[in-house]
């Protein structure tokens, strides 16, 4: 991978071709040469980590009434335990990205999960509103590394031809996290109380911390070379690795924001972020309002309603990852036969199906809820738009990383901050919109919002290659030999 000047990076064709074409075999000591079992064990661990942010946010949604009564606040104020958690999930990776670049993946994985464990454990013993809110903030910052580190690990371990399906493994877990948290949180809160919801987070975070310590070696080739690790040996798990000087700086903190200079990254980030915000928190925040009123659902039944989303996400990923890899492999063959550069935008074609299904699913959910038909109808609508969301998630995220693989952590953080800030705003306007206009018209308006951002993102299919080759992203941190892209 060609290096770039620290203050001025221009994405030229040879760099992108090198990042996506198989040009040979990786070095013997590259993590790409590790065994299938070791690479996929790390990928599975990182994928469960990726589910953590959404899972820990949604776990307390069914506890709003208990927390309001305990701390003598309104139910609306009790929901801030979720909203503030979502906000700091977007802010936390601004800390982890520079540490990731300077110290490597393994120290960040261990340190961030340990912080999540300690904060969640303390939150379970909280006796005041402020104490629990503080615990939620620090737990959110810790678990937020799950939004960016898995993508970097995927770049470190797998060749570009495999990244669509491998990114899909952890990307679907990001989407699954929230409905899984709601599904488990309902019975936990109903039968053993909200404190155990926090302690479950502490137990799972602690288990993942130990897993990273004893089974997850450093995956960054540059950091392995700096630390003199060479070919993997279990003894390296007991050694301290060295940091790479010059990467922990003010510029490294703001690097994700610098990608706002790239129209490709911005349009794709908003297309995905708005889809996630409307399909995930946009619908789930309606549950405590509409489901008890229309169907007399208690906290447990509301949690079970998330099954529709889980089914949609799992089925969607069966097409999203392999489909985007198939589209790119076909494009590589065509490019090779006609002696031209590879069009990275070909991967985005799979996302168009997701655009359509997300809009259809949101409309079905709103109209059937408004009509008060059997609860299975809005549940199916929720599943359809979740299926569409997953078809949007995997190809769009993988495309963003393909454009700048050497800055994958910062690229994913831009996508993350757009998604989380957008999601943070939804609970403040979506319930009011739907209560005022009715769920049919309200979600119809949200479907129009989706369509607007989808149309903008289609410009990337048309002009994306031109923008990649001509638009300069200034101020990026210099990265040399970070990945062995083959």
C-alpha positions as a Markdown table, in Angstrom:
| # | Residue | x | y | z |
|---|---|---|---|---|
| 1 | Unk | 0.0 | 0.0 | 0.0 |
| 2 | Unk | 1.5 | 3.3 | -1.0 |
| 3 | Unk | 2.1 | 5.8 | 1.8 |
| 4 | Unk | 0.7 | 9.3 | 1.7 |
| 5 | Unk | 1.9 | 12.7 | 2.7 |
| 6 | Unk | 0.5 | 13.7 | 6.2 |
| 7 | Unk | -1.2 | 16.9 | 5.1 |
| 8 | Unk | -2.4 | 16.1 | 1.6 |
| 9 | Unk | -3.7 | 12.7 | 0.4 |
| 10 | Unk | -5.1 | 12.3 | -3.1 |
| 11 | Unk | -6.8 | 9.0 | -3.9 |
| 12 | Unk | -5.3 | 8.0 | -7.2 |
| 13 | Unk | -6.2 | 5.0 | -9.2 |
| 14 | Unk | -3.1 | 2.8 | -8.5 |
| 15 | Unk | -3.7 | 3.1 | -4.7 |
| 16 | Unk | -7.3 | 1.9 | -5.0 |
| 17 | Unk | -6.4 | -0.9 | -7.5 |
| 18 | Unk | -3.7 | -2.1 | -5.1 |
| 19 | Unk | -6.2 | -2.1 | -2.2 |
| 20 | Unk | -8.7 | -4.4 | -3.9 |
| 21 | Unk | -6.7 | -6.6 | -6.3 |
| 22 | Unk | -4.8 | -9.8 | -5.4 |
| 23 | Unk | -1.2 | -9.0 | -6.3 |
| 24 | Unk | 0.5 | -11.9 | -4.6 |
| 25 | Unk | 1.0 | -13.7 | -1.3 |
| 26 | Unk | 1.3 | -11.9 | 2.0 |
| 27 | Unk | 4.5 | -12.3 | 4.0 |
| 28 | Unk | 4.9 | -15.4 | 6.1 |
| 29 | Unk | 4.5 | -13.4 | 9.4 |
| 30 | Unk | 1.4 | -11.5 | 8.2 |
| 31 | Unk | -1.8 | -12.1 | 10.2 |
| 32 | Unk | -3.4 | -13.0 | 6.8 |
| 33 | Unk | -1.3 | -16.2 | 6.9 |
| 34 | Unk | -2.7 | -17.3 | 10.2 |
| 35 | Unk | -4.9 | -20.5 | 10.3 |
| 36 | Unk | -8.5 | -20.3 | 9.4 |
| 37 | Unk | -9.5 | -21.2 | 13.0 |
| 38 | Unk | -7.4 | -18.4 | 14.6 |
| 39 | Unk | -8.6 | -15.7 | 12.2 |
| 40 | Unk | -12.3 | -16.7 | 12.6 |
| 41 | Unk | -12.0 | -17.1 | 16.4 |
| 42 | Unk | -10.8 | -13.5 | 16.5 |
| 43 | Unk | -13.5 | -12.4 | 14.1 |
| 44 | Unk | -16.2 | -14.1 | 16.2 |
| 45 | Unk | -14.9 | -12.4 | 19.4 |
| 46 | Unk | -14.9 | -9.0 | 17.6 |
| 47 | Unk | -18.4 | -9.6 | 16.3 |
| 48 | Unk | -19.8 | -10.2 | 19.7 |
| 49 | Unk | -18.0 | -7.0 | 20.8 |
| 50 | Unk | -19.8 | -5.2 | 17.9 |
| 51 | Unk | -23.2 | -6.3 | 19.2 |
| 52 | Unk | -22.3 | -4.8 | 22.6 |
| 53 | Unk | -23.1 | -1.1 | 22.0 |
| 54 | Unk | -26.6 | -1.7 | 20.7 |
| 55 | Unk | -27.3 | -4.5 | 23.2 |
| 56 | Unk | -26.3 | -2.4 | 26.2 |
| 57 | Unk | -28.3 | 0.6 | 25.1 |
| 58 | Unk | -31.5 | -1.4 | 24.5 |
| 59 | Unk | -31.2 | -3.5 | 27.6 |
| 60 | Unk | -32.6 | -0.7 | 29.9 |
| 61 | Unk | -35.5 | 0.3 | 27.5 |
| 62 | Unk | -38.0 | -1.9 | 29.3 |
| 63 | Unk | -36.8 | -0.6 | 32.7 |
| 64 | Unk | -38.0 | 3.0 | 32.1 |
| 65 | Unk | -40.9 | 2.7 | 34.5 |
| 66 | Unk | -38.9 | 1.0 | 37.3 |
| 67 | Unk | -36.2 | 3.7 | 37.0 |
| 68 | Unk | -38.7 | 6.5 | 37.0 |
| 69 | Unk | -40.3 | 5.3 | 40.2 |
| 70 | Unk | -37.0 | 4.5 | 41.9 |
| 71 | Unk | -35.4 | 7.9 | 41.2 |
| 72 | Unk | -38.6 | 9.9 | 41.4 |
| 73 | Unk | -38.4 | 11.3 | 37.9 |
| 74 | Unk | -40.7 | 11.3 | 34.9 |
| 75 | Unk | -40.6 | 8.3 | 32.5 |
| 76 | Unk | -39.4 | 10.7 | 29.8 |
| 77 | Unk | -36.4 | 11.6 | 31.9 |
| 78 | Unk | -35.8 | 7.9 | 32.7 |
| 79 | Unk | -35.3 | 7.3 | 28.9 |
| 80 | Unk | -32.3 | 9.6 | 29.0 |
| 81 | Unk | -30.3 | 6.6 | 30.3 |
| 82 | Unk | -30.7 | 5.2 | 26.8 |
| 83 | Unk | -30.5 | 8.5 | 24.8 |
| 84 | Unk | -27.2 | 9.6 | 26.6 |
| 85 | Unk | -25.8 | 6.1 | 26.2 |
| 86 | Unk | -26.5 | 6.3 | 22.4 |
| 87 | Unk | -24.8 | 9.7 | 22.2 |
| 88 | Unk | -21.6 | 8.6 | 23.9 |
| 89 | Unk | -21.5 | 5.5 | 21.7 |
| 90 | Unk | -20.9 | 8.0 | 18.9 |
| 91 | Unk | -18.3 | 10.1 | 20.8 |
| 92 | Unk | -16.3 | 7.3 | 22.4 |
| 93 | Unk | -14.4 | 6.1 | 19.3 |
| 94 | Unk | -12.8 | 9.5 | 19.0 |
| 95 | Unk | -10.7 | 8.4 | 21.9 |
| 96 | Unk | -10.2 | 4.8 | 20.8 |
| 97 | Unk | -9.2 | 5.6 | 17.2 |
| 98 | Unk | -5.9 | 7.4 | 18.1 |
| 99 | Unk | -5.1 | 4.7 | 20.7 |
| 100 | Unk | -5.8 | 2.1 | 18.1 |
| 101 | Unk | -3.5 | 3.7 | 15.6 |
| 102 | Unk | -0.7 | 4.2 | 18.1 |
| 103 | Unk | -0.9 | 1.1 | 20.3 |
| 104 | Unk | -2.6 | -1.5 | 18.1 |
| 105 | Unk | -5.9 | -3.4 | 18.3 |
| 106 | Unk | -5.2 | -5.7 | 21.3 |
| 107 | Unk | -4.6 | -3.1 | 24.0 |
| 108 | Unk | -7.7 | -1.2 | 22.9 |
| 109 | Unk | -9.8 | -4.3 | 23.0 |
| 110 | Unk | -8.7 | -5.3 | 26.5 |
| 111 | Unk | -8.8 | -1.8 | 27.9 |
| 112 | Unk | -12.1 | -0.8 | 26.5 |
| 113 | Unk | -13.9 | -3.9 | 27.6 |
| 114 | Unk | -12.4 | -3.7 | 31.1 |
| 115 | Unk | -13.8 | -0.1 | 31.3 |
| 116 | Unk | -17.2 | -1.4 | 30.2 |
| 117 | Unk | -17.1 | -4.1 | 32.8 |
| 118 | Unk | -16.1 | -1.9 | 35.7 |
| 119 | Unk | -18.6 | 0.9 | 34.8 |
| 120 | Unk | -21.5 | -1.6 | 34.4 |
| 121 | Unk | -20.7 | -3.3 | 37.7 |
| 122 | Unk | -20.8 | 0.0 | 39.5 |
| 123 | Unk | -24.0 | 1.1 | 37.7 |
| 124 | Unk | -25.7 | -2.0 | 39.1 |
| 125 | Unk | -25.2 | -0.7 | 42.6 |
| 126 | Unk | -26.2 | 2.9 | 41.8 |
| 127 | Unk | -28.6 | 4.5 | 44.3 |
| 128 | Unk | -29.0 | 7.9 | 42.6 |
| 129 | Unk | -30.0 | 9.1 | 39.2 |
| 130 | Unk | -26.6 | 10.9 | 38.7 |
| 131 | Unk | -24.6 | 7.9 | 39.7 |
| 132 | Unk | -26.3 | 5.6 | 37.3 |
| 133 | Unk | -26.0 | 8.2 | 34.5 |
| 134 | Unk | -22.3 | 8.5 | 35.1 |
| 135 | Unk | -21.9 | 4.7 | 35.0 |
| 136 | Unk | -23.9 | 4.6 | 31.7 |
| 137 | Unk | -21.6 | 7.3 | 30.2 |
| 138 | Unk | -18.4 | 5.4 | 31.0 |
| 139 | Unk | -19.8 | 2.0 | 30.1 |
| 140 | Unk | -20.9 | 3.5 | 26.8 |
| 141 | Unk | -17.4 | 4.9 | 26.1 |
| 142 | Unk | -15.9 | 1.6 | 26.9 |
| 143 | Unk | -18.2 | -0.6 | 24.7 |
| 144 | Unk | -18.1 | 1.9 | 21.9 |
| 145 | Unk | -14.8 | 0.5 | 20.6 |
| 146 | Unk | -17.0 | -2.3 | 19.2 |
| 147 | Unk | -18.1 | 0.1 | 16.4 |
| 148 | Unk | -14.6 | 0.5 | 14.9 |
| 149 | Unk | -12.2 | -2.1 | 16.0 |
| 150 | Unk | -13.9 | -5.1 | 14.3 |
| 151 | Unk | -13.7 | -3.3 | 10.9 |
| 152 | Unk | -10.0 | -2.7 | 11.4 |
| 153 | Unk | -9.4 | -6.3 | 12.4 |
| 154 | Unk | -11.2 | -7.5 | 9.3 |
| 155 | Unk | -8.9 | -5.4 | 7.1 |
| 156 | Unk | -5.9 | -6.8 | 9.0 |
| 157 | Unk | -6.9 | -10.5 | 8.7 |
| 158 | Unk | -8.6 | -10.9 | 5.4 |
| 159 | Unk | -7.9 | -10.2 | 1.7 |
| 160 | Unk | -10.2 | -7.6 | -0.1 |
| 161 | Unk | -12.0 | -10.4 | -2.0 |
| 162 | Unk | -13.3 | -11.8 | 1.3 |
| 163 | Unk | -14.1 | -8.5 | 3.1 |
| 164 | Unk | -17.7 | -8.2 | 2.1 |
| 165 | Unk | -18.7 | -11.5 | 3.7 |
| 166 | Unk | -16.3 | -11.0 | 6.7 |
| 167 | Unk | -17.5 | -7.5 | 7.3 |
| 168 | Unk | -21.0 | -8.8 | 7.1 |
| 169 | Unk | -20.3 | -11.1 | 10.1 |
| 170 | Unk | -19.6 | -8.3 | 12.5 |
| 171 | Unk | -21.9 | -5.7 | 10.7 |
| 172 | Unk | -24.9 | -7.8 | 11.3 |
| 173 | Unk | -24.1 | -8.0 | 15.0 |
| 174 | Unk | -24.1 | -4.2 | 15.2 |
| 175 | Unk | -27.6 | -4.3 | 13.9 |
| 176 | Unk | -28.6 | -7.3 | 16.0 |
| 177 | Unk | -27.4 | -5.8 | 19.2 |
| 178 | Unk | -30.4 | -3.5 | 19.9 |
| 179 | Unk | -33.2 | -6.0 | 19.2 |
| 180 | Unk | -31.3 | -8.6 | 21.1 |
| 181 | Unk | -31.0 | -6.2 | 24.1 |
| 182 | Unk | -34.7 | -5.5 | 24.0 |
| 183 | Unk | -35.6 | -9.2 | 23.7 |
| 184 | Unk | -33.5 | -10.1 | 26.7 |
| 185 | Unk | -34.0 | -6.9 | 28.7 |
| 186 | Unk | -37.8 | -7.4 | 28.9 |
| 187 | Unk | -37.8 | -10.7 | 30.9 |
| 188 | Unk | -34.7 | -9.6 | 32.9 |
| 189 | Unk | -36.3 | -6.4 | 34.1 |
| 190 | Unk | -39.7 | -8.0 | 34.7 |
| 191 | Unk | -38.4 | -10.9 | 36.8 |
| 192 | Unk | -35.1 | -10.0 | 38.4 |
| 193 | Unk | -34.9 | -6.2 | 38.1 |
| 194 | Unk | -33.0 | -3.6 | 36.2 |
| 195 | Unk | -29.8 | -4.0 | 38.4 |
| 196 | Unk | -29.3 | -7.4 | 36.9 |
| 197 | Unk | -29.5 | -5.9 | 33.4 |
| 198 | Unk | -26.4 | -3.9 | 34.4 |
| 199 | Unk | -24.7 | -6.9 | 36.0 |
| 200 | Unk | -25.3 | -9.0 | 32.9 |
| 201 | Unk | -23.4 | -6.3 | 30.9 |
| 202 | Unk | -20.6 | -6.5 | 33.5 |
| 203 | Unk | -20.3 | -10.3 | 33.3 |
| 204 | Unk | -20.3 | -10.3 | 29.5 |
| 205 | Unk | -17.7 | -7.5 | 29.3 |
| 206 | Unk | -15.5 | -9.2 | 31.8 |
| 207 | Unk | -15.7 | -12.5 | 29.9 |
| 208 | Unk | -14.7 | -10.8 | 26.7 |
| 209 | Unk | -11.8 | -9.0 | 28.4 |
| 210 | Unk | -10.4 | -12.4 | 29.5 |
| 211 | Unk | -11.1 | -13.8 | 26.0 |
| 212 | Unk | -9.0 | -11.0 | 24.4 |
| 213 | Unk | -6.2 | -11.4 | 27.0 |
| 214 | Unk | -5.7 | -15.2 | 26.4 |
| 215 | Unk | -6.9 | -15.9 | 22.8 |
| 216 | Unk | -6.5 | -12.7 | 20.8 |
| 217 | Unk | -3.0 | -11.7 | 19.5 |
| 218 | Unk | -2.3 | -8.3 | 17.9 |
| 219 | Unk | -3.6 | -8.3 | 14.3 |
| 220 | Unk | -2.0 | -5.1 | 13.1 |
| 221 | Unk | 1.0 | -6.1 | 10.9 |
| 222 | Unk | 2.7 | -2.7 | 11.5 |
| 223 | Unk | 2.5 | -3.1 | 15.3 |
| 224 | Unk | 3.6 | -6.7 | 15.1 |
| 225 | Unk | 6.7 | -5.7 | 13.2 |
| 226 | Unk | 7.4 | -2.8 | 15.6 |
| 227 | Unk | 7.2 | -5.2 | 18.6 |
| 228 | Unk | 9.3 | -7.9 | 16.9 |
| 229 | Unk | 6.6 | -10.6 | 17.1 |
| 230 | Unk | 7.2 | -12.2 | 13.7 |
| 231 | Unk | 5.3 | -15.5 | 13.1 |
| 232 | Unk | 2.6 | -16.0 | 15.7 |
| 233 | Unk | 3.6 | -17.8 | 18.9 |
| 234 | Unk | 1.4 | -18.1 | 22.0 |
| 235 | Unk | 4.1 | -16.5 | 24.2 |
| 236 | Unk | 3.4 | -13.1 | 22.6 |
| 237 | Unk | 0.1 | -12.9 | 24.5 |
| 238 | Unk | 2.2 | -12.4 | 27.7 |
| 239 | Unk | 4.4 | -9.7 | 26.2 |
| 240 | Unk | 3.8 | -5.9 | 26.0 |
| 241 | Unk | 3.8 | -4.6 | 22.5 |
| 242 | Unk | 5.3 | -1.3 | 21.5 |
| 243 | Unk | 3.5 | 1.7 | 20.3 |
| 244 | Unk | 4.3 | 3.5 | 17.0 |
| 245 | Unk | 5.5 | 7.0 | 17.7 |
| 246 | Unk | 3.8 | 10.0 | 16.0 |
| 247 | Unk | 0.3 | 8.6 | 15.7 |
| 248 | Unk | -1.2 | 9.8 | 19.0 |
| 249 | Unk | -1.8 | 13.4 | 18.3 |
| 250 | Unk | -4.5 | 16.1 | 18.0 |
| 251 | Unk | -4.7 | 15.4 | 14.3 |
| 252 | Unk | -5.4 | 11.7 | 15.0 |
| 253 | Unk | -8.4 | 12.7 | 17.2 |
| 254 | Unk | -10.1 | 14.7 | 14.5 |
| 255 | Unk | -9.1 | 12.5 | 11.5 |
| 256 | Unk | -12.6 | 11.0 | 11.2 |
| 257 | Unk | -14.1 | 14.5 | 10.7 |
| 258 | Unk | -11.6 | 15.2 | 7.9 |
| 259 | Unk | -13.4 | 12.6 | 5.8 |
| 260 | Unk | -16.3 | 15.0 | 5.5 |
| 261 | Unk | -14.2 | 16.4 | 2.6 |
| 262 | Unk | -15.0 | 13.2 | 0.7 |
| 263 | Unk | -18.5 | 13.3 | -0.9 |
| 264 | Unk | -18.4 | 9.5 | -1.3 |
| 265 | Unk | -18.0 | 8.9 | 2.4 |
| 266 | Unk | -20.5 | 11.6 | 3.4 |
| 267 | Unk | -23.3 | 10.5 | 1.2 |
| 268 | Unk | -22.9 | 6.8 | 2.0 |
| 269 | Unk | -22.5 | 7.5 | 5.7 |
| 270 | Unk | -25.8 | 9.5 | 5.8 |
| 271 | Unk | -27.7 | 6.9 | 3.7 |
| 272 | Unk | -26.7 | 4.2 | 6.1 |
| 273 | Unk | -27.0 | 6.3 | 9.3 |
| 274 | Unk | -30.5 | 7.6 | 8.5 |
| 275 | Unk | -31.6 | 4.1 | 7.6 |
| 276 | Unk | -30.3 | 2.7 | 11.0 |
| 277 | Unk | -31.8 | 5.6 | 12.9 |
| 278 | Unk | -35.3 | 5.2 | 11.5 |
| 279 | Unk | -35.5 | 1.4 | 11.4 |
| 280 | Unk | -33.8 | 0.7 | 14.7 |
| 281 | Unk | -34.4 | 3.4 | 17.4 |
| 282 | Unk | -37.1 | 5.0 | 15.4 |
| 283 | Unk | -39.3 | 2.0 | 15.6 |
| 284 | Unk | -38.2 | 0.6 | 19.0 |
| 285 | Unk | -39.0 | 3.9 | 20.8 |
| 286 | Unk | -42.6 | 3.5 | 19.6 |
| 287 | Unk | -42.9 | 0.2 | 21.4 |
| 288 | Unk | -43.5 | 1.5 | 25.0 |
| 289 | Unk | -46.0 | 4.0 | 23.6 |
| 290 | Unk | -48.1 | 2.0 | 21.0 |
| 291 | Unk | -47.8 | -1.7 | 22.0 |
| 292 | Unk | -49.3 | -1.4 | 25.5 |
| 293 | Unk | -52.1 | 0.9 | 24.2 |
| 294 | Unk | -53.0 | -1.2 | 21.1 |
| 295 | Unk | -52.2 | -4.7 | 22.2 |
| 296 | Unk | -51.9 | -4.6 | 26.0 |
| 297 | Unk | -48.2 | -5.8 | 25.8 |
| 298 | Unk | -46.2 | -5.7 | 29.0 |
| 299 | Unk | -42.4 | -5.4 | 29.1 |
| 300 | Unk | -41.8 | -9.1 | 28.3 |
| 301 | Unk | -44.2 | -9.0 | 25.3 |
| 302 | Unk | -42.5 | -5.8 | 24.0 |
| 303 | Unk | -39.2 | -7.6 | 24.2 |
| 304 | Unk | -40.5 | -10.5 | 22.2 |
| 305 | Unk | -41.6 | -8.1 | 19.5 |
| 306 | Unk | -37.9 | -7.7 | 18.6 |
| 307 | Unk | -37.9 | -11.3 | 17.2 |
| 308 | Unk | -39.2 | -9.9 | 13.9 |
| 309 | Unk | -36.2 | -7.6 | 13.6 |
| 310 | Unk | -33.8 | -10.4 | 14.5 |
| 311 | Unk | -35.2 | -12.7 | 11.8 |
| 312 | Unk | -35.0 | -10.0 | 9.2 |
| 313 | Unk | -31.4 | -9.1 | 10.1 |
| 314 | Unk | -30.2 | -12.7 | 10.0 |
| 315 | Unk | -31.9 | -13.4 | 6.7 |
| 316 | Unk | -30.7 | -10.2 | 5.2 |
| 317 | Unk | -27.0 | -10.9 | 5.9 |
| 318 | Unk | -27.3 | -14.2 | 4.0 |
| 319 | Unk | -27.6 | -12.0 | 0.9 |
| 320 | Unk | -25.7 | -8.8 | 1.9 |
| 321 | Unk | -22.1 | -10.0 | 2.5 |
| 322 | Unk | -21.9 | -12.8 | -0.1 |
| 323 | Unk | -23.9 | -10.6 | -2.6 |
| 324 | Unk | -21.5 | -7.7 | -2.3 |
| 325 | Unk | -18.5 | -9.9 | -2.6 |
| 326 | Unk | -20.0 | -11.5 | -5.7 |
| 327 | Unk | -20.7 | -8.1 | -7.3 |
| 328 | Unk | -17.1 | -7.0 | -6.6 |
| 329 | Unk | -15.5 | -10.3 | -7.9 |
| 330 | Unk | -17.5 | -10.0 | -11.1 |
| 331 | Unk | -16.3 | -6.4 | -11.4 |
| 332 | Unk | -12.7 | -7.5 | -10.9 |
| 333 | Unk | -13.0 | -10.1 | -13.7 |
| 334 | Unk | -14.5 | -7.5 | -16.0 |
| 335 | Unk | -11.9 | -4.9 | -15.2 |
| 336 | Unk | -9.1 | -7.5 | -15.8 |
| 337 | Unk | -10.5 | -8.6 | -19.2 |
| 338 | Unk | -10.8 | -5.0 | -20.4 |
| 339 | Unk | -7.6 | -3.7 | -18.8 |
| 340 | Unk | -9.2 | -1.0 | -16.8 |
| 341 | Unk | -9.4 | 0.0 | -13.1 |
| 342 | Unk | -11.8 | -1.6 | -10.7 |
| 343 | Unk | -15.0 | 0.4 | -10.0 |
| 344 | Unk | -15.4 | 0.1 | -6.2 |
| 345 | Unk | -18.9 | 1.5 | -6.6 |
| 346 | Unk | -20.1 | -1.9 | -8.0 |
| 347 | Unk | -20.4 | -3.1 | -4.4 |
| 348 | Unk | -23.2 | -0.6 | -3.7 |
| 349 | Unk | -25.6 | -2.1 | -6.2 |
| 350 | Unk | -26.6 | -4.7 | -3.6 |
| 351 | Unk | -27.7 | -1.9 | -1.3 |
| 352 | Unk | -30.3 | -0.7 | -3.7 |
| 353 | Unk | -32.5 | -3.7 | -2.9 |
| 354 | Unk | -32.1 | -2.8 | 0.8 |
| 355 | Unk | -33.2 | 0.8 | 0.1 |
| 356 | Unk | -36.5 | -0.4 | -1.4 |
| 357 | Unk | -37.2 | -3.0 | 1.3 |
| 358 | Unk | -36.5 | -0.5 | 4.1 |
| 359 | Unk | -39.0 | 1.9 | 2.8 |
| 360 | Unk | -41.6 | -0.8 | 2.2 |
| 361 | Unk | -41.1 | -2.2 | 5.7 |
| 362 | Unk | -41.4 | 1.1 | 7.5 |
| 363 | Unk | -44.7 | 1.9 | 5.6 |
| 364 | Unk | -46.1 | -1.6 | 6.5 |
| 365 | Unk | -45.2 | -1.1 | 10.2 |
| 366 | Unk | -46.8 | 2.3 | 10.4 |
| 367 | Unk | -50.0 | 1.6 | 8.4 |
| 368 | Unk | -50.7 | -1.7 | 10.1 |
| 369 | Unk | -50.1 | -0.2 | 13.5 |
| 370 | Unk | -52.4 | 2.7 | 12.8 |
| 371 | Unk | -55.1 | 0.2 | 11.6 |
| 372 | Unk | -54.7 | -1.8 | 14.8 |
| 373 | Unk | -54.7 | -5.1 | 12.9 |
| 374 | Unk | -53.2 | -8.3 | 14.5 |
| 375 | Unk | -49.8 | -7.6 | 16.0 |
| 376 | Unk | -48.1 | -10.0 | 13.6 |
| 377 | Unk | -48.6 | -7.5 | 10.8 |
| 378 | Unk | -46.5 | -4.6 | 12.2 |
| 379 | Unk | -44.0 | -7.3 | 13.4 |
| 380 | Unk | -43.7 | -8.5 | 9.8 |
| 381 | Unk | -43.2 | -4.9 | 8.7 |
| 382 | Unk | -40.4 | -4.5 | 11.3 |
| 383 | Unk | -38.8 | -7.7 | 10.0 |
| 384 | Unk | -39.0 | -6.5 | 6.3 |
| 385 | Unk | -37.3 | -3.1 | 7.1 |
| 386 | Unk | -34.7 | -4.9 | 9.2 |
| 387 | Unk | -34.0 | -7.2 | 6.3 |
| 388 | Unk | -33.5 | -4.1 | 4.2 |
| 389 | Unk | -31.3 | -2.4 | 6.8 |
| 390 | Unk | -28.9 | -5.3 | 6.7 |
| 391 | Unk | -28.7 | -5.2 | 2.9 |
| 392 | Unk | -27.8 | -1.5 | 3.3 |
| 393 | Unk | -25.3 | -2.0 | 6.2 |
| 394 | Unk | -22.8 | -4.5 | 4.9 |
| 395 | Unk | -22.1 | -3.2 | 1.3 |
| 396 | Unk | -22.1 | 0.4 | 2.3 |
| 397 | Unk | -19.7 | 0.0 | 5.2 |
| 398 | Unk | -17.4 | -2.3 | 3.1 |
| 399 | Unk | -17.4 | 0.3 | 0.3 |
| 400 | Unk | -16.3 | 3.0 | 2.7 |
| 401 | Unk | -13.4 | 0.9 | 4.0 |
| 402 | Unk | -12.5 | -0.1 | 0.4 |
| 403 | Unk | -12.0 | 3.6 | -0.5 |
| 404 | Unk | -9.5 | 4.2 | 2.4 |
| 405 | Unk | -8.3 | 0.8 | 3.8 |
| 406 | Unk | -5.3 | 2.4 | 5.4 |
| 407 | Unk | -7.6 | 4.7 | 7.4 |
| 408 | Unk | -10.3 | 2.1 | 8.1 |
| 409 | Unk | -10.7 | 3.0 | 11.8 |
| 410 | Unk | -11.3 | 6.7 | 11.0 |
| 411 | Unk | -13.6 | 6.0 | 8.1 |
| 412 | Unk | -15.8 | 3.7 | 10.3 |
| 413 | Unk | -15.8 | 6.3 | 13.0 |
| 414 | Unk | -17.3 | 8.9 | 10.5 |
| 415 | Unk | -20.0 | 6.3 | 9.7 |
| 416 | Unk | -20.5 | 5.7 | 13.4 |
| 417 | Unk | -20.8 | 9.3 | 14.5 |
| 418 | Unk | -23.3 | 10.0 | 11.7 |
| 419 | Unk | -25.4 | 7.0 | 12.7 |
| 420 | Unk | -25.2 | 7.6 | 16.5 |
| 421 | Unk | -26.0 | 11.4 | 16.4 |
| 422 | Unk | -28.9 | 10.7 | 14.0 |
| 423 | Unk | -30.1 | 8.0 | 16.2 |
| 424 | Unk | -29.8 | 10.2 | 19.3 |
| 425 | Unk | -32.2 | 12.7 | 17.7 |
| 426 | Unk | -34.9 | 10.3 | 16.6 |
| 427 | Unk | -36.5 | 9.6 | 20.1 |
| 428 | Unk | -37.0 | 13.4 | 20.5 |
| 429 | Unk | -39.1 | 13.8 | 17.3 |
| 430 | Unk | -40.4 | 10.5 | 16.0 |
| 431 | Unk | -42.8 | 9.6 | 18.9 |
| 432 | Unk | -44.2 | 13.2 | 18.8 |
| 433 | Unk | -44.6 | 13.1 | 15.0 |
| 434 | Unk | -46.5 | 9.8 | 15.1 |
| 435 | Unk | -48.6 | 10.7 | 18.0 |
| 436 | Unk | -49.7 | 13.9 | 16.3 |
| 437 | Unk | -50.3 | 12.7 | 12.8 |
| 438 | Unk | -51.0 | 9.0 | 13.3 |
| 439 | Unk | -48.6 | 6.1 | 12.8 |
| 440 | Unk | -49.5 | 5.6 | 9.1 |
| 441 | Unk | -48.8 | 9.2 | 8.0 |
| 442 | Unk | -45.9 | 9.6 | 10.5 |
| 443 | Unk | -44.0 | 6.6 | 9.3 |
| 444 | Unk | -44.9 | 7.6 | 5.7 |
| 445 | Unk | -43.0 | 10.8 | 6.3 |
| 446 | Unk | -40.1 | 8.9 | 7.7 |
| 447 | Unk | -40.2 | 6.7 | 4.5 |
| 448 | Unk | -39.9 | 9.9 | 2.5 |
| 449 | Unk | -36.9 | 10.9 | 4.5 |
| 450 | Unk | -35.3 | 7.6 | 3.7 |
| 451 | Unk | -36.0 | 8.0 | 0.0 |
| 452 | Unk | -34.4 | 11.5 | 0.0 |
| 453 | Unk | -31.1 | 10.2 | 1.4 |
| 454 | Unk | -31.2 | 7.2 | -0.9 |
| 455 | Unk | -31.5 | 9.4 | -4.0 |
| 456 | Unk | -28.5 | 11.4 | -2.8 |
| 457 | Unk | -26.5 | 8.3 | -2.2 |
| 458 | Unk | -27.2 | 7.1 | -5.8 |
| 459 | Unk | -25.0 | 10.0 | -7.0 |
| 460 | Unk | -22.1 | 7.9 | -5.7 |
| 461 | Unk | -22.9 | 5.1 | -8.2 |
| 462 | Unk | -22.8 | 7.8 | -11.0 |
| 463 | Unk | -20.0 | 10.1 | -9.9 |
| 464 | Unk | -18.2 | 8.1 | -7.2 |
| 465 | Unk | -15.2 | 7.1 | -9.2 |
| 466 | Unk | -14.6 | 10.6 | -10.4 |
| 467 | Unk | -14.8 | 11.9 | -6.9 |
| 468 | Unk | -12.4 | 9.3 | -5.5 |
| 469 | Unk | -9.8 | 10.1 | -8.2 |
| 470 | Unk | -10.1 | 13.9 | -7.9 |
| 471 | Unk | -11.1 | 14.9 | -4.4 |
| 472 | Unk | -8.3 | 15.5 | -1.9 |
| 473 | Unk | -8.7 | 14.6 | 1.7 |
| 474 | Unk | -6.3 | 17.0 | 3.5 |
| 475 | Unk | -4.8 | 16.6 | 7.0 |
| 476 | Unk | -4.8 | 12.8 | 7.3 |
| 477 | Unk | -2.2 | 11.2 | 9.6 |
| 478 | Unk | 0.6 | 9.6 | 7.7 |
| 479 | Unk | 0.3 | 5.8 | 7.6 |
| 480 | Unk | 3.0 | 3.6 | 6.2 |
| 481 | Unk | 2.8 | -0.2 | 5.7 |
| 482 | Unk | -0.2 | -0.4 | 8.0 |
| 483 | Unk | -1.9 | -3.2 | 6.0 |
| 484 | Unk | -0.8 | -5.9 | 3.7 |
| 485 | Unk | -3.4 | -5.5 | 1.1 |
| 486 | Unk | -3.4 | -8.3 | -1.5 |
